[in-house]
Amino acid sequence: MDLSGYWKKAALALGSVILMAALAGCSSAAPPSMPEQTTTSAAEPATTGVVPPPLDTIEAGAEDIIDKIPGGGWAAIQGEVTDMTDAWAEYEAQAVSDGAAQAQVDAMHSALEALAKAAQADDEIVTEQTANDVSFAVVDLFALYHPAVPAAIGRLDAQERQVIIDVKANDLDAAGQELDRTFSTWDDAKPEVLAANGSEAAQAFEASLDAQMEAVPKQDAPAVQNEATAG
């Protein structure tokens, strides 16, 4: 199945390619047919299952930036930011018509502006954080379209990256708070995962979350980071 970077990485957040297939619920390589996308009012969120391509561009760009930061390829990173900003300009009006709340639109504006500023300054720490802020914002917008792989899976991916960011900043209190939010997200996502025959991957993911939570009060930063990375 040829899935976008978002879907691949979202499934990997639960540690299993099998889970990706289960969540998609597909018995063949062809994606399920989707109804034609229609414009809805702000009071009537979109339900098409089709995620607009600009959102894919923004999410893939955020992930690529995080991957590129260790290598210091700032020209490429700044190029990604430009592509993401252009994609948002293309999509913003549709976000509103498809049911996005003003708070969601504002969150994306703020995250992209902060990311552009950090990337222009070649600031590794702030660029990584603001790129992940973009991921949080875009996952909220993915949820408008009820994609086959639940948007909550993408949120789990962003939350685990946030745990790693907090640990690298030597802020285990923040990491613990993010883990609390991750457990809450997982509680919402778990029934769909289990219903899609993802019990084995779900157990592995839960074990990783438990290990991270146990390591936080021990101030065992390497254990938290290793589990979050593997989880």
MIVO-492204 format. One line per field, with one value per residue (C-alpha): x, y, z. Coordinates in pm, 1 decimal. Layout:
N
u c(X/...)
v c(Y/...)
w c(Z/...)
This chain:
231
u c(0.0/150.8/75.3/196.8/475.0/216.2/40.9/362.7/504.5/172.4/154.9/516.4/425.3/254.4/554.0/396.2/341.5/79.0/-118.3/-111.8/-277.7/-525.8/-626.7/-672.0/-893.5/-796.4/-774.8/-622.8/-364.3/-623.5/-744.2/-1114.5/-1328.2/-1418.1/-1713.8/-1645.0/-1520.7/-1776.9/-1762.3/-1936.9/-2019.8/-1818.4/-2095.7/-2084.3/-1733.7/-1611.0/-1666.2/-1522.3/-1227.9/-1012.7/-737.4/-656.7/-307.0/-183.0/-223.8/-13.5/250.9/255.3/275.2/543.6/742.6/731.1/858.6/1129.0/1252.4/1289.4/1481.0/1709.8/1800.8/2085.0/2257.7/2230.3/2088.3/1939.0/1888.4/1680.7/1495.3/1410.5/1289.9/1059.7/920.7/846.6/663.6/463.0/373.1/260.8/53.5/-116.2/-195.0/-355.0/-558.7/-653.9/-984.7/-1085.1/-1002.2/-1265.1/-1527.1/-1461.5/-1533.2/-1205.1/-1246.7/-1077.2/-851.3/-726.2/-652.9/-475.5/-268.6/-140.5/-62.8/133.6/319.9/425.8/536.7/743.6/893.2/993.6/1162.6/1351.6/1464.1/1584.9/1796.0/1935.9/1811.1/1808.8/1620.0/1342.3/1311.6/1253.6/994.7/807.5/810.5/643.9/396.9/304.7/251.1/10.6/-178.4/-202.2/-318.1/-610.0/-703.2/-665.3/-939.6/-1190.1/-1179.6/-1212.8/-927.7/-901.7/-607.8/-746.8/-593.4/-533.3/-256.3/-78.3/-126.3/41.8/337.6/366.5/327.9/607.6/830.3/738.4/849.9/1186.7/1215.3/1138.3/1392.9/1663.1/1584.4/1635.7/1273.9/1145.7/851.3/728.5/796.1/582.9/299.4/319.0/306.7/-12.5/-162.5/-31.4/-209.8/-530.5/-493.6/-421.4/-736.7/-933.3/-749.3/-722.3/-1076.4/-1030.4/-690.8/-826.8/-1128.9/-889.0/-705.2/-414.3/-398.5/-35.7/92.5/-131.5/19.6/370.9/286.4/125.9/431.0/651.6/433.6/440.3/820.2/850.2/619.7/812.4/1141.2/1024.5/1013.9/1351.4/1489.1/1614.6/1627.7/1804.2/1540.3/1256.6/1416.5/1503.8/1152.6/989.0/1211.5/1139.7/772.6)
v c(0.0/333.9/562.8/915.4/990.8/1093.5/759.5/559.0/751.0/757.8/381.9/352.8/556.9/238.1/32.4/-184.0/-182.4/-447.4/-193.0/44.2/-216.4/-304.9/55.8/109.9/-197.8/-299.4/-652.7/-542.9/-294.4/-56.1/221.3/223.5/443.5/775.0/1002.9/1317.0/1599.4/1870.5/2212.7/2236.7/2518.6/2590.5/2430.8/2113.3/1958.8/1775.9/1398.8/1291.6/1081.2/1264.2/1478.3/1784.1/1761.3/2089.1/1933.9/1637.2/1883.5/2064.4/1746.9/1588.9/1912.1/1928.0/1571.3/1630.5/1937.5/1741.5/1473.2/1730.1/1934.5/1706.2/1745.3/2122.9/2156.0/2496.1/2595.2/2280.5/2339.0/2694.5/2561.8/2319.7/2609.3/2803.7/2505.4/2460.2/2828.3/2820.6/2508.4/2678.0/2986.1/2754.8/2564.8/2824.6/2932.8/2569.3/2501.3/2753.4/2630.1/2269.2/2339.8/2444.0/2654.1/2992.8/2860.3/2588.1/2841.2/3069.9/2778.9/2697.4/3061.7/3096.4/2768.6/2842.2/3195.2/3072.5/2794.4/3037.3/3266.4/2980.2/2829.5/3165.9/3195.6/2839.8/2766.7/2388.1/2369.4/2613.7/2482.9/2129.4/2248.8/2470.1/2200.8/1969.9/2245.6/2249.7/1873.1/1915.3/2185.8/1991.2/1671.0/1865.1/1968.5/1612.2/1515.6/1726.4/1469.5/1146.6/968.5/588.6/599.6/802.1/1143.5/1039.7/811.2/1111.8/1297.9/1010.2/1043.4/1417.1/1357.4/1101.6/1345.4/1609.2/1375.9/1340.1/1718.5/1772.5/1512.5/1667.8/1998.4/1823.6/1895.2/1562.1/1731.6/1851.1/1505.6/1350.0/1594.0/1513.4/1143.6/1203.9/1364.7/1078.0/824.8/1026.5/1026.6/655.6/589.9/753.6/571.4/227.0/100.4/162.0/-5.7/-313.3/-326.7/-334.8/-641.5/-435.5/-592.9/-706.8/-365.0/-198.2/-407.0/-316.0/53.0/45.2/-131.7/143.6/416.5/240.0/213.0/583.4/679.0/460.3/621.6/981.9/988.5/813.9/1103.6/841.2/1062.2/808.1/544.2/786.8/901.9/549.8/421.5/725.3/683.3/310.7/342.3)
w c(0.0/-105.2/188.2/258.1/504.5/761.3/755.9/761.7/1054.6/1234.7/1220.6/1331.3/1638.8/1755.0/1657.9/1391.0/1016.3/1084.2/1281.9/986.9/768.4/1040.7/1096.6/726.8/738.9/389.6/255.9/-75.0/-192.2/-329.8/-99.6/-16.8/-235.1/-78.5/-144.4/-342.6/-122.2/-62.7/93.6/429.4/665.2/978.4/1182.1/973.3/973.8/666.7/669.9/336.9/454.6/197.0/346.9/130.1/-25.0/132.5/477.0/366.9/247.7/582.6/790.2/572.5/584.0/963.8/990.0/728.8/914.9/1238.5/1048.3/883.4/1193.6/1311.7/976.0/984.6/633.4/698.2/335.5/283.3/609.2/509.4/174.3/356.3/561.0/241.8/92.2/412.7/427.2/64.1/130.9/424.1/213.2/-42.7/216.4/480.3/327.9/283.7/648.5/753.9/506.2/609.9/974.2/1136.4/1448.3/1460.2/1735.9/1500.0/1226.1/1472.6/1607.8/1260.3/1185.9/1508.4/1467.1/1108.9/1193.9/1488.6/1277.2/1002.0/1252.5/1420.4/1090.2/964.2/1281.6/1239.1/1591.9/1631.5/1960.8/1873.4/1517.1/1642.7/1892.8/1650.1/1380.3/1629.0/1716.1/1347.3/1363.4/1655.2/1466.7/1143.6/1313.7/1460.6/1106.9/976.0/1220.7/1024.2/744.6/946.5/765.9/759.9/1001.4/1294.2/1348.1/1709.1/1582.6/1434.2/1762.6/1946.6/1711.3/1784.4/2156.0/2165.1/1974.5/2232.8/2511.6/2338.4/2294.8/2664.2/2772.0/2553.4/2726.8/3064.0/3155.6/3282.7/3454.9/3114.2/2970.2/3242.5/3173.4/2802.1/2883.4/3082.6/2771.9/2559.8/2779.9/2739.7/2361.1/2367.7/2570.2/2287.6/2008.8/2165.6/2092.4/1719.8/1725.8/1902.5/1673.3/1377.9/1512.5/1641.4/1988.5/1963.2/1856.3/2114.4/2392.3/2279.7/2268.2/2612.5/2752.6/2610.5/2761.9/3099.4/3085.3/3005.7/3290.7/3534.5/3428.8/3478.3/3861.1/3864.0/3657.0/3411.8/3102.3/2875.2/2949.1/2872.9/2548.0/2433.6/2496.4/2334.7/2030.2/2003.2/2099.8)
